[in-house]
């Protein structure tokens, strides 16, 4: 049995221990939203629902937010339920699409919903894991569209980390799906403590009971507070990774996951730590080598000599490893297997491990409580910190710990606040997709009504409506408060408005008294100058006389204003002070009222834009580029391309921009839309004149689409990545991964991911053109057939080596 199988086989014999209420709801087929503090608890709930569906003779669908996590879940369910009972459905791999359990990503499951909805009819549960990532921009629209469009008879099980607006999410699910119960299972199976590492010692921050420590070291955050000035406490050096390892070893807090921000920081910390690491016993070393050898055999021979492979295997020999998005998938799985088998002391990881893997450790180190994004450093949010902390603790552990390392950017008090904070609410980032509009209009006649209904059913629209209601309630509260601040004047015949007039008289009298005092002081000063109290002046007697006359006139006006205020009946009122207090409170409320009314107006306009205006914009774009015909080839292309650049790609295909490109050039062109990483440090590739012309035409097309006045135009016009070019064409011509990495500053894992995405996009376009090839338009049909042939050639060129489907992955054999 392999390492990965050993780590998951217990699922087959040990049903998860769940609260009776959740178990009862699942047995009844109740739609649920469950928030949990530990990822292992969420996995146990999902497993129980899957087993329940199997006992009832029904299928289950498990949607994971990303492909990496879906593949790991696929292998785990295979080990637990049997290899023939689990299928995989992602953009990169499809295996056994009709078993009792299908593991998928939201995007591929949405494709099934649109193209083969009958496959979902017999589902006992559709499980959405990590649904709190619904606000992740990379998820686009798939989560919300699936929830809205799935048949209402299918019960959903939504699993989430704790969020501040879980009740709002449950209310939305109930509105669009039917009764959905919220269950908060936020008691940790493994007690968790939070510690702070300073001066090679561990100090308590938060106890296992959730209580914050009364005394916290006054350190950390000096760089932010001083703002570069020399005053105040000076920042200390951040602890070396090797020193952290030594402290954790003395405290018996190994093995541990050590989270840092950024791939390069991850590699640097691991290199720092390696000299202080211990290889362990010979038996331990043999086990490591055995696992490493089994995984490296899944790599093509040429790729086993990649620098990344050599660096990682050298670290593993010392009991250390790295895990980040730039790591080759096979190497990520290697690190996961070693962690599962407790064969490593320390793994330096980015948040990718917490978001895209299911591995956990007894101890977690937060090495950098900040995120550096485009040159700006900010503290982790409560939700980000909680997601890292979720990976601390395994079933059976007596105690789990999160160790926070000193940072000059965040104080120890702020870290303690993060550890005790409840993650705030998340906002839906739903953006409309033309593909969804096409599918809706193809299956339903009234396009505008269907699209408008979809947009109005989204969580984003629901949250906007909630914001409108809250803002309106705030306005009503202000109005009630203003109305409540009233008083009854004890003097007969005196109106309440008289107090307002009296206050104005007093304010005017006070202002005039200040003017009179200024005039008197000026006259006095000039008289002193005239008497010789100041040398070097030419003040005349006429100027002094004029100043004294002005002072007397100002004094007379001030006295008259005072007499007028004293004549008011309010001046002698015994309740005047109490009335003035009420008046001031009401004035303060009325001062806030205009801003509150403006907020309501703004939110109501936003809600309208998300409904009518946005639907009109999408349909106008579809009308323009569909050539006014819902069944046109252009519209058919839009309906079959699931990609943010769907409109640009469909229109480029129709206009012939992609025609006559050789296979390697065509795949290179598609790759420009498949890499959204940061700008590489260097790129030594050159673009041929033909490809440069193609790029310019594609960019012009994207600019044209974005320039239209339609509400949704800019959001639907994603152009090519201006800084990514060269490697896919080189790969298609037979270049090795190593030679490409020498010419371009890109992580091996990122390059492989781009190649996979390029393959998926080529396959989508190939399938989209299948229907067009038989169209009545002979010229278009011939062009479509030629392009399909070129795409098939390009797919063959790119699908090789690490990009070819791995039978080991699909079988769960590691």
PERAQUI-V67778 format. One record per residue. N is the residue number from 1. RES is the residue in three letters. PSI is psi in degrees with one decimal (* if undefined). Layout:
{{N & RES & PSI} {N & RES & PSI}}
//
This chain:
{{1 & UNK & 139.6} {2 & UNK & 168.4} {3 & UNK & -47.1} {4 & UNK & -38.1} {5 & UNK & -38.8} {6 & UNK & -37.0} {7 & UNK & -17.3} {8 & UNK & -9.4} {9 & UNK & -21.7} {10 & UNK & -21.7} {11 & UNK & -29.4} {12 & UNK & -21.4} {13 & UNK & -15.1} {14 & UNK & 97.2} {15 & UNK & 141.5} {16 & UNK & 143.1} {17 & UNK & 114.7} {18 & UNK & 155.6} {19 & UNK & 144.6} {20 & UNK & -35.9} {21 & UNK & -43.1} {22 & UNK & -41.9} {23 & UNK & -41.4} {24 & UNK & -43.2} {25 & UNK & -42.8} {26 & UNK & -38.3} {27 & UNK & -29.5} {28 & UNK & -3.3} {29 & UNK & 26.0} {30 & UNK & 135.6} {31 & UNK & 133.1} {32 & UNK & 148.3} {33 & UNK & 116.2} {34 & UNK & 127.2} {35 & UNK & 132.9} {36 & UNK & 151.7} {37 & UNK & -21.6} {38 & UNK & 135.8} {39 & UNK & -33.8} {40 & UNK & -35.6} {41 & UNK & -41.7} {42 & UNK & -41.2} {43 & UNK & -38.4} {44 & UNK & -40.4} {45 & UNK & -43.9} {46 & UNK & -42.6} {47 & UNK & -40.9} {48 & UNK & -42.5} {49 & UNK & -38.6} {50 & UNK & -45.0} {51 & UNK & -37.4} {52 & UNK & -42.4} {53 & UNK & -40.2} {54 & UNK & -41.7} {55 & UNK & -29.1} {56 & UNK & 3.1} {57 & UNK & 23.8} {58 & UNK & 161.1} {59 & UNK & 163.5} {60 & UNK & 145.0} {61 & UNK & 129.8} {62 & UNK & 113.5} {63 & UNK & 119.2} {64 & UNK & 145.1} {65 & UNK & -16.7} {66 & UNK & 164.3} {67 & UNK & -37.2} {68 & UNK & -45.6} {69 & UNK & -36.8} {70 & UNK & -42.0} {71 & UNK & -40.4} {72 & UNK & -42.9} {73 & UNK & -39.0} {74 & UNK & -47.0} {75 & UNK & -36.9} {76 & UNK & -45.4} {77 & UNK & -34.3} {78 & UNK & -44.7} {79 & UNK & -33.1} {80 & UNK & -37.4} {81 & UNK & -14.7} {82 & UNK & 141.7} {83 & UNK & -24.1} {84 & UNK & -6.7} {85 & UNK & 2.6} {86 & UNK & 131.9} {87 & UNK & 161.7} {88 & UNK & 134.6} {89 & UNK & 90.4} {90 & UNK & 175.7} {91 & UNK & -29.7} {92 & UNK & -25.5} {93 & UNK & 140.3} {94 & UNK & 125.3} {95 & UNK & 124.8} {96 & UNK & 72.5} {97 & UNK & -6.0} {98 & UNK & 32.2} {99 & UNK & 178.1} {100 & UNK & -30.9} {101 & UNK & 128.7} {102 & UNK & 122.1} {103 & UNK & 126.8} {104 & UNK & 171.7} {105 & UNK & 158.4} {106 & UNK & -38.2} {107 & UNK & -43.6} {108 & UNK & -33.8} {109 & UNK & -35.3} {110 & UNK & -39.3} {111 & UNK & -40.9} {112 & UNK & -42.1} {113 & UNK & -41.6} {114 & UNK & -36.9} {115 & UNK & -30.7} {116 & UNK & 65.6} {117 & UNK & -22.9} {118 & UNK & -24.0} {119 & UNK & -16.4} {120 & UNK & -5.3} {121 & UNK & -35.1} {122 & UNK & 21.5} {123 & UNK & 131.2} {124 & UNK & -33.4} {125 & UNK & 142.9} {126 & UNK & 118.4} {127 & UNK & 125.8} {128 & UNK & 111.6} {129 & UNK & 146.4} {130 & UNK & 47.7} {131 & UNK & -14.0} {132 & UNK & -15.6} {133 & UNK & 5.8} {134 & UNK & -27.7} {135 & UNK & -2.1} {136 & UNK & 124.9} {137 & UNK & -29.6} {138 & UNK & -18.8} {139 & UNK & -16.3} {140 & UNK & -124.4} {141 & UNK & -3.7} {142 & UNK & -45.3} {143 & UNK & -55.8} {144 & UNK & -40.2} {145 & UNK & -40.5} {146 & UNK & -47.4} {147 & UNK & -39.6} {148 & UNK & -40.9} {149 & UNK & -21.1} {150 & UNK & 145.0} {151 & UNK & 136.0} {152 & UNK & -19.6} {153 & UNK & -17.6} {154 & UNK & 120.7} {155 & UNK & 138.3} {156 & UNK & 140.9} {157 & UNK & 108.6} {158 & UNK & 123.9} {159 & UNK & 136.2} {160 & UNK & 150.2} {161 & UNK & 159.1} {162 & UNK & 132.6} {163 & UNK & 158.2} {164 & UNK & -18.8} {165 & UNK & 41.1} {166 & UNK & -38.8} {167 & UNK & -39.5} {168 & UNK & -41.6} {169 & UNK & -42.3} {170 & UNK & -37.7} {171 & UNK & -41.9} {172 & UNK & -44.7} {173 & UNK & -40.3} {174 & UNK & -38.9} {175 & UNK & -40.1} {176 & UNK & -18.2} {177 & UNK & -25.0} {178 & UNK & 178.4} {179 & UNK & 120.4} {180 & UNK & 123.9} {181 & UNK & 137.3} {182 & UNK & 124.1} {183 & UNK & 124.3} {184 & UNK & 107.2} {185 & UNK & 78.0} {186 & UNK & 18.3} {187 & UNK & 126.1} {188 & UNK & 135.0} {189 & UNK & -30.9} {190 & UNK & 119.2} {191 & UNK & 141.9} {192 & UNK & 132.3} {193 & UNK & 154.0} {194 & UNK & 129.4} {195 & UNK & 164.1} {196 & UNK & 127.9} {197 & UNK & 117.0} {198 & UNK & 131.0} {199 & UNK & 42.3} {200 & UNK & 25.4} {201 & UNK & 151.3} {202 & UNK & 129.1} {203 & UNK & 139.7} {204 & UNK & 139.3} {205 & UNK & -50.7} {206 & UNK & 132.3} {207 & UNK & 173.9} {208 & UNK & -18.9} {209 & UNK & 2.3} {210 & UNK & 0.5} {211 & UNK & 132.5} {212 & UNK & 142.2} {213 & UNK & 139.7} {214 & UNK & -35.0} {215 & UNK & 125.3} {216 & UNK & 138.5} {217 & UNK & 135.8} {218 & UNK & 58.7} {219 & UNK & 165.9} {220 & UNK & 151.1} {221 & UNK & 10.0} {222 & UNK & -37.5} {223 & UNK & -37.6} {224 & UNK & -38.1} {225 & UNK & -40.3} {226 & UNK & -24.1} {227 & UNK & 32.1} {228 & UNK & -5.9} {229 & UNK & 159.9} {230 & UNK & -14.2} {231 & UNK & 157.4} {232 & UNK & 179.6} {233 & UNK & 139.7} {234 & UNK & 140.2} {235 & UNK & 143.5} {236 & UNK & 166.9} {237 & UNK & 141.6} {238 & UNK & 142.2} {239 & UNK & 139.8} {240 & UNK & 144.4} {241 & UNK & -35.2} {242 & UNK & -39.2} {243 & UNK & -39.5} {244 & UNK & -43.5} {245 & UNK & -42.6} {246 & UNK & -41.8} {247 & UNK & -45.3} {248 & UNK & -35.8} {249 & UNK & -43.5} {250 & UNK & -36.1} {251 & UNK & 2.4} {252 & UNK & 47.5} {253 & UNK & 37.8} {254 & UNK & 151.5} {255 & UNK & 160.9} {256 & UNK & 152.4} {257 & UNK & 128.8} {258 & UNK & 105.2} {259 & UNK & 131.8} {260 & UNK & 170.7} {261 & UNK & 116.0} {262 & UNK & 142.8} {263 & UNK & -43.1} {264 & UNK & -39.8} {265 & UNK & -37.0} {266 & UNK & -48.5} {267 & UNK & -40.6} {268 & UNK & -43.6} {269 & UNK & -39.8} {270 & UNK & -41.0} {271 & UNK & -37.2} {272 & UNK & -39.6} {273 & UNK & -29.8} {274 & UNK & -43.7} {275 & UNK & -27.1} {276 & UNK & -7.5} {277 & UNK & 162.2} {278 & UNK & 132.6} {279 & UNK & -29.0} {280 & UNK & -172.1} {281 & UNK & 165.0} {282 & UNK & -36.0} {283 & UNK & -43.1} {284 & UNK & -41.9} {285 & UNK & -40.3} {286 & UNK & -40.1} {287 & UNK & -43.9} {288 & UNK & -49.1} {289 & UNK & -37.6} {290 & UNK & -45.2} {291 & UNK & -43.3} {292 & UNK & -45.6} {293 & UNK & -42.7} {294 & UNK & -34.9} {295 & UNK & -39.7} {296 & UNK & -26.3} {297 & UNK & -18.5} {298 & UNK & -11.5} {299 & UNK & 143.2} {300 & UNK & 147.9} {301 & UNK & -41.4} {302 & UNK & -30.2} {303 & UNK & -7.7} {304 & UNK & -14.3} {305 & UNK & 7.8} {306 & UNK & 143.8} {307 & UNK & -36.9} {308 & UNK & -40.5} {309 & UNK & -45.9} {310 & UNK & -42.7} {311 & UNK & -44.5} {312 & UNK & -45.2} {313 & UNK & -34.4} {314 & UNK & -39.9} {315 & UNK & -42.1} {316 & UNK & -35.5} {317 & UNK & -28.7} {318 & UNK & 1.2} {319 & UNK & 19.4} {320 & UNK & 153.6} {321 & UNK & 171.2} {322 & UNK & 158.0} {323 & UNK & 116.0} {324 & UNK & 174.5} {325 & UNK & -24.1} {326 & UNK & -2.6} {327 & UNK & 141.6} {328 & UNK & 142.4} {329 & UNK & -41.4} {330 & UNK & -36.0} {331 & UNK & -33.9} {332 & UNK & -44.2} {333 & UNK & -33.5} {334 & UNK & -47.7} {335 & UNK & -41.5} {336 & UNK & -44.7} {337 & UNK & -41.6} {338 & UNK & -38.3} {339 & UNK & -45.3} {340 & UNK & -33.9} {341 & UNK & 6.9} {342 & UNK & 44.1} {343 & UNK & 4.7} {344 & UNK & 149.7} {345 & UNK & -40.4} {346 & UNK & 134.4} {347 & UNK & 118.5} {348 & UNK & 119.8} {349 & UNK & 153.7} {350 & UNK & 178.1} {351 & UNK & -12.5} {352 & UNK & -39.4} {353 & UNK & -40.7} {354 & UNK & -29.7} {355 & UNK & -26.1} {356 & UNK & 14.3} {357 & UNK & 165.3} {358 & UNK & 4.5} {359 & UNK & 147.7} {360 & UNK & 168.1} {361 & UNK & 159.1} {362 & UNK & -32.8} {363 & UNK & 144.1} {364 & UNK & 138.1} {365 & UNK & 126.7} {366 & UNK & 96.5} {367 & UNK & -26.2} {368 & UNK & 106.0} {369 & UNK & 25.8} {370 & UNK & 164.2} {371 & UNK & 128.8} {372 & UNK & 113.8} {373 & UNK & 110.6} {374 & UNK & 45.3} {375 & UNK & -5.4} {376 & UNK & 128.8} {377 & UNK & 131.6} {378 & UNK & 159.7} {379 & UNK & 153.5} {380 & UNK & 145.5} {381 & UNK & 166.2} {382 & UNK & -36.7} {383 & UNK & -40.8} {384 & UNK & -42.0} {385 & UNK & -43.9} {386 & UNK & -35.3} {387 & UNK & -36.3} {388 & UNK & -41.9} {389 & UNK & -24.7} {390 & UNK & -23.7} {391 & UNK & 2.0} {392 & UNK & 128.2} {393 & UNK & 127.6} {394 & UNK & 155.8} {395 & UNK & 131.1} {396 & UNK & -15.4} {397 & UNK & 143.1} {398 & UNK & -26.6} {399 & UNK & 143.0} {400 & UNK & 152.0} {401 & UNK & 144.5} {402 & UNK & 118.7} {403 & UNK & 121.3} {404 & UNK & 123.0} {405 & UNK & 141.9} {406 & UNK & 136.8} {407 & UNK & 133.6} {408 & UNK & -4.2} {409 & UNK & -20.4} {410 & UNK & 130.5} {411 & UNK & 162.1} {412 & UNK & -36.1} {413 & UNK & -39.3} {414 & UNK & -37.0} {415 & UNK & -41.7} {416 & UNK & -40.5} {417 & UNK & -38.0} {418 & UNK & -43.0} {419 & UNK & -26.4} {420 & UNK & -7.1} {421 & UNK & 149.8} {422 & UNK & 127.1} {423 & UNK & 137.7} {424 & UNK & 174.8} {425 & UNK & 151.0} {426 & UNK & 153.4} {427 & UNK & 138.7} {428 & UNK & 137.6} {429 & UNK & 31.2} {430 & UNK & 128.1} {431 & UNK & 135.7} {432 & UNK & 151.2} {433 & UNK & 137.5} {434 & UNK & -33.9} {435 & UNK & -42.2} {436 & UNK & -40.9} {437 & UNK & -40.1} {438 & UNK & -46.9} {439 & UNK & -38.5} {440 & UNK & -42.0} {441 & UNK & -25.8} {442 & UNK & -33.0} {443 & UNK & -12.2} {444 & UNK & 142.4} {445 & UNK & -43.3} {446 & UNK & 90.8} {447 & UNK & -51.2} {448 & UNK & -44.0} {449 & UNK & -40.1} {450 & UNK & -43.7} {451 & UNK & -42.6} {452 & UNK & -40.3} {453 & UNK & -40.5} {454 & UNK & -48.3} {455 & UNK & -36.9} {456 & UNK & -13.4} {457 & UNK & -5.5} {458 & UNK & 158.2} {459 & UNK & -35.4} {460 & UNK & -44.7} {461 & UNK & -39.6} {462 & UNK & -43.3} {463 & UNK & -36.3} {464 & UNK & -41.8} {465 & UNK & -38.8} {466 & UNK & -41.9} {467 & UNK & -38.5} {468 & UNK & -45.0} {469 & UNK & -42.7} {470 & UNK & -40.5} {471 & UNK & -39.4} {472 & UNK & -40.6} {473 & UNK & -37.0} {474 & UNK & -40.7} {475 & UNK & -45.5} {476 & UNK & -38.2} {477 & UNK & -40.7} {478 & UNK & -41.3} {479 & UNK & -41.8} {480 & UNK & -39.8} {481 & UNK & -41.4} {482 & UNK & -41.3} {483 & UNK & -29.3} {484 & UNK & -22.7} {485 & UNK & 74.1} {486 & UNK & 167.5} {487 & UNK & 157.4} {488 & UNK & 121.7} {489 & UNK & 130.3} {490 & UNK & -13.8} {491 & UNK & 130.8} {492 & UNK & 139.4} {493 & UNK & 5.0} {494 & UNK & 126.9} {495 & UNK & 158.4} {496 & UNK & -28.6} {497 & UNK & -15.5} {498 & UNK & -33.0} {499 & UNK & -38.0} {500 & UNK & -43.5} {501 & UNK & -40.0} {502 & UNK & -41.9} {503 & UNK & -37.8} {504 & UNK & -40.2} {505 & UNK & -42.9} {506 & UNK & -41.6} {507 & UNK & -40.9} {508 & UNK & -39.7} {509 & UNK & -40.6} {510 & UNK & -40.1} {511 & UNK & -42.2} {512 & UNK & -34.0} {513 & UNK & -39.0} {514 & UNK & -37.9} {515 & UNK & -41.9} {516 & UNK & -39.2} {517 & UNK & -40.5} {518 & UNK & -41.4} {519 & UNK & -40.5} {520 & UNK & -40.7} {521 & UNK & -39.7} {522 & UNK & -42.1} {523 & UNK & -41.8} {524 & UNK & -40.1} {525 & UNK & -43.5} {526 & UNK & -35.6} {527 & UNK & -37.9} {528 & UNK & -39.7} {529 & UNK & -41.7} {530 & UNK & -31.8} {531 & UNK & -0.4} {532 & UNK & 15.4} {533 & UNK & -14.8} {534 & UNK & 129.9} {535 & UNK & 159.1} {536 & UNK & 34.6} {537 & UNK & 155.7} {538 & UNK & 28.7} {539 & UNK & 135.8} {540 & UNK & 165.0} {541 & UNK & -30.9} {542 & UNK & -38.5} {543 & UNK & -39.4} {544 & UNK & -43.4} {545 & UNK & -40.6} {546 & UNK & -39.1} {547 & UNK & -39.6} {548 & UNK & -37.3} {549 & UNK & -41.8} {550 & UNK & -36.1} {551 & UNK & -42.2} {552 & UNK & -40.8} {553 & UNK & -41.5} {554 & UNK & -37.8} {555 & UNK & -38.7} {556 & UNK & -42.1} {557 & UNK & -40.5} {558 & UNK & -40.9} {559 & UNK & -39.0} {560 & UNK & -41.4} {561 & UNK & -38.4} {562 & UNK & -40.9} {563 & UNK & -39.5} {564 & UNK & -40.6} {565 & UNK & -36.2} {566 & UNK & -25.1} {567 & UNK & -16.4} {568 & UNK & 140.0} {569 & UNK & -23.1} {570 & UNK & -23.5} {571 & UNK & -35.0} {572 & UNK & 6.8} {573 & UNK & 130.9} {574 & UNK & -17.8} {575 & UNK & 13.8} {576 & UNK & -43.6} {577 & UNK & -42.6} {578 & UNK & -41.1} {579 & UNK & -39.2} {580 & UNK & -36.6} {581 & UNK & -44.1} {582 & UNK & -41.3} {583 & UNK & -41.7} {584 & UNK & -40.5} {585 & UNK & -43.1} {586 & UNK & -39.2} {587 & UNK & -38.8} {588 & UNK & -41.1} {589 & UNK & -46.8} {590 & UNK & -25.7} {591 & UNK & -34.8} {592 & UNK & -16.8} {593 & UNK & -44.6} {594 & UNK & -40.7} {595 & UNK & -39.2} {596 & UNK & -39.9} {597 & UNK & -37.9} {598 & UNK & -37.4} {599 & UNK & -42.6} {600 & UNK & -45.3} {601 & UNK & -41.5} {602 & UNK & -46.2} {603 & UNK & -36.5} {604 & UNK & -38.3} {605 & UNK & -38.7} {606 & UNK & -42.0} {607 & UNK & -40.4} {608 & UNK & -42.0} {609 & UNK & -37.9} {610 & UNK & -22.3} {611 & UNK & -87.9} {612 & UNK & -51.4} {613 & UNK & -43.0} {614 & UNK & -41.0} {615 & UNK & -41.7} {616 & UNK & -39.0} {617 & UNK & -44.0} {618 & UNK & -46.3} {619 & UNK & -33.2} {620 & UNK & -40.6} {621 & UNK & -43.8} {622 & UNK & -39.1} {623 & UNK & -41.4} {624 & UNK & -51.0} {625 & UNK & -10.1} {626 & UNK & 5.1} {627 & UNK & 38.9} {628 & UNK & 18.4} {629 & UNK & 115.8} {630 & UNK & -20.2} {631 & UNK & 18.9} {632 & UNK & 160.6} {633 & UNK & -36.4} {634 & UNK & -43.9} {635 & UNK & -38.1} {636 & UNK & -39.1} {637 & UNK & -45.5} {638 & UNK & -37.3} {639 & UNK & -13.6} {640 & UNK & -0.1} {641 & UNK & 114.9} {642 & UNK & 85.2} {643 & UNK & 145.5} {644 & UNK & -25.4} {645 & UNK & 25.9} {646 & UNK & -41.0} {647 & UNK & -43.3} {648 & UNK & -43.8} {649 & UNK & -41.6} {650 & UNK & -43.6} {651 & UNK & -36.9} {652 & UNK & -38.3} {653 & UNK & -44.6} {654 & UNK & -38.0} {655 & UNK & -7.0} {656 & UNK & 14.4} {657 & UNK & -30.6} {658 & UNK & -5.8} {659 & UNK & 149.7} {660 & UNK & 8.7} {661 & UNK & 134.9} {662 & UNK & 161.9} {663 & UNK & -45.9} {664 & UNK & -36.1} {665 & UNK & -39.0} {666 & UNK & -43.8} {667 & UNK & -36.6} {668 & UNK & -42.6} {669 & UNK & -44.1} {670 & UNK & -32.6} {671 & UNK & -23.6} {672 & UNK & -21.7} {673 & UNK & 1.7} {674 & UNK & 4.1} {675 & UNK & 118.5} {676 & UNK & 22.7} {677 & UNK & 174.0} {678 & UNK & 162.9} {679 & UNK & 130.9} {680 & UNK & 155.6} {681 & UNK & -36.4} {682 & UNK & 153.4} {683 & UNK & 110.5} {684 & UNK & 11.6} {685 & UNK & 155.9} {686 & UNK & 147.2} {687 & UNK & 130.7} {688 & UNK & 163.4} {689 & UNK & -39.6} {690 & UNK & -45.7} {691 & UNK & -33.3} {692 & UNK & -40.6} {693 & UNK & -39.8} {694 & UNK & -44.3} {695 & UNK & -42.7} {696 & UNK & -38.5} {697 & UNK & -39.6} {698 & UNK & -41.4} {699 & UNK & -39.6} {700 & UNK & -39.8} {701 & UNK & -43.7} {702 & UNK & -39.7} {703 & UNK & -40.1} {704 & UNK & -45.7} {705 & UNK & -44.0} {706 & UNK & -24.9} {707 & UNK & -8.1} {708 & UNK & 155.4} {709 & UNK & -1.6} {710 & UNK & 146.1} {711 & UNK & -37.0} {712 & UNK & 3.3} {713 & UNK & -51.1} {714 & UNK & -35.8} {715 & UNK & -16.9} {716 & UNK & 9.4} {717 & UNK & 68.7} {718 & UNK & 123.1} {719 & UNK & -177.5} {720 & UNK & 149.2} {721 & UNK & 117.7} {722 & UNK & -17.6} {723 & UNK & -0.3} {724 & UNK & 117.1} {725 & UNK & 149.1} {726 & UNK & -49.2} {727 & UNK & -34.6} {728 & UNK & -38.6} {729 & UNK & -41.9} {730 & UNK & -42.2} {731 & UNK & -42.2} {732 & UNK & -22.2} {733 & UNK & 4.7} {734 & UNK & 5.6} {735 & UNK & 150.7} {736 & UNK & 160.3} {737 & UNK & -40.0} {738 & UNK & -42.4} {739 & UNK & -34.1} {740 & UNK & -42.7} {741 & UNK & -23.7} {742 & UNK & -24.2} {743 & UNK & -8.5} {744 & UNK & 136.9} {745 & UNK & 86.5} {746 & UNK & 141.6} {747 & UNK & 146.3} {748 & UNK & -41.8} {749 & UNK & -38.6} {750 & UNK & -37.8} {751 & UNK & -44.7} {752 & UNK & -40.0} {753 & UNK & -42.3} {754 & UNK & -41.3} {755 & UNK & -43.1} {756 & UNK & -44.5} {757 & UNK & -37.4} {758 & UNK & -43.9} {759 & UNK & -45.6} {760 & UNK & -43.8} {761 & UNK & -39.9} {762 & UNK & -40.2} {763 & UNK & -38.4} {764 & UNK & -45.8} {765 & UNK & -37.3} {766 & UNK & -45.5} {767 & UNK & -36.3} {768 & UNK & -33.2} {769 & UNK & -10.7} {770 & UNK & -45.7} {771 & UNK & -33.7} {772 & UNK & -27.7} {773 & UNK & -22.9} {774 & UNK & 19.1} {775 & UNK & 159.2} {776 & UNK & -23.3} {777 & UNK & 105.7} {778 & UNK & -42.0} {779 & UNK & -47.2} {780 & UNK & -41.5} {781 & UNK & -40.8} {782 & UNK & -42.5} {783 & UNK & -43.6} {784 & UNK & -39.4} {785 & UNK & -40.7} {786 & UNK & -42.0} {787 & UNK & -38.7} {788 & UNK & -40.1} {789 & UNK & -42.9} {790 & UNK & -39.3} {791 & UNK & -39.4} {792 & UNK & -41.5} {793 & UNK & -45.0} {794 & UNK & -38.5} {795 & UNK & -40.6} {796 & UNK & -38.5} {797 & UNK & -39.3} {798 & UNK & -32.7} {799 & UNK & 83.2} {800 & UNK & 165.1} {801 & UNK & -130.7} {802 & UNK & -17.0} {803 & UNK & -12.7} {804 & UNK & 146.3} {805 & UNK & 135.0} {806 & UNK & 118.8} {807 & UNK & -29.0} {808 & UNK & -40.5} {809 & UNK & -46.5} {810 & UNK & -27.6} {811 & UNK & -6.5} {812 & UNK & 10.2} {813 & UNK & 121.0} {814 & UNK & *}}
//
